[in-house]
């Protein structure tokens, strides 16, 4: 079976994610930032490729997600879209691209959709997030909301700290999630909140949820690719599980290359062109 673009595997859609929630089928999401990893993750069967502003840290080497620009997010999203045939591709709206009001956000979101080829955008909670979600949805732009530990607010939080502890804080995040759902959010990411709260939110709202550091009660899970593969060690949250010690594998491979070059074993005859 193929979709209208001729792909042999039909593209994941937001309506499909809602069906998956209703059928209690887990949604799998991984961050991606380039064509090569996008293609590998897509072929592996990931449902959602999130081009996260985490690239500011794991790709660009910054201490926070704040420095990455809208232009850089669009550039990386283009590459991820080219590598994906089945997975839904979401572009993260970076700091400064949506905090200045609805009209400013709409203009930036339209630019992302037109220039990057993304299938939707993601934005972290801010005071006017519900109105932004409503307006973008009315203009045909799918929106992923993000509540809890929102990394763009790291300085206000005083670090990457679990949010939603205590009755008042939990009620606030539940209310934010309900507001986003009522406004038309197509998906909501729950980050860094207690597992019982995430389960309560997931059971309460109609919108599918994807958790990161929010326990198993969400409709799906997302991890940063470089954490999943063990490639990034500057920041290691408790909720991360490494499925590969990639950093050691890369250093071992490059070390072998160095030794073979220095010894003259590489390039061998099979790696050389004859006359």
Buried (B, 14 or more C-beta within 10 A) or exposed (E): EEEEEEEEBBBBBBEBBBEBBEEEBEBBBBBBBBBEBBBBBBBEEBBBBBBBBBBBBBBEEEEBBBBBBBEBBBBBBBBBBBBBBBBBBBBBBBBBBBBEEBEBBBEBBBBBBEBBBBBBBBBBBBEBBBBBBBBBBEEEBBBBBBBBBBBBBBEEBEEBEBBBEEEEBBEBBBEBBBBBBBBBBBBBBBBBBBBEBBBBBBEEBEBBBBBBBBBEBBBBBBBBBBBBBBBBEEBEBEBBEBEEEBBEEEEEEEEEEEEEEEEEEEEEEEEEEEE
